[in-house]
Amino acid sequence: MAIVINIDVMLAKRKMSVTELSERVGITMANLSILKNGKAKAIRFSTLEAICKALDCQPGDILEYKSDENTLK
């Protein structure tokens, strides 16, 4: 996957648990886990905004692009 989700990094920096983030954002632990593990196919801007607000960060702190080594141009 070319997009890496760094929620774990931000949770550690903010000393916040996944449970606390789930409660603040208003999404289930299951959906947050899917997002954290890079299994999500999409994220709503409203969810991204809520995560950024809860973690006091920018979208770029959570989402990172890494090119696939196997991708040919």
PEJOTA-V188698 format. One record per backbone hydrogen bond with DSSP energy under -1.0 kcal/mol. NH is the residue of the N-H (numbers start at 1). CO is the residue of the C=O. Records with the same first field share a line. If there is no record, write none. Layout:
NH: CO  CO
//
This chain:
4: 64
6: 62
10: 6
11: 7
12: 8
13: 9
14: 10
16: 11
21: 17
22: 18
23: 19
24: 20
25: 21
26: 22
27: 22
32: 28
33: 29
34: 30
35: 31
36: 32
37: 33
38: 35
39: 34
48: 44
49: 45
50: 46
51: 47
52: 48
53: 49
54: 50
55: 51
57: 52
61: 58
62: 59
63: 59
64: 4
66: 2
71: 68
//
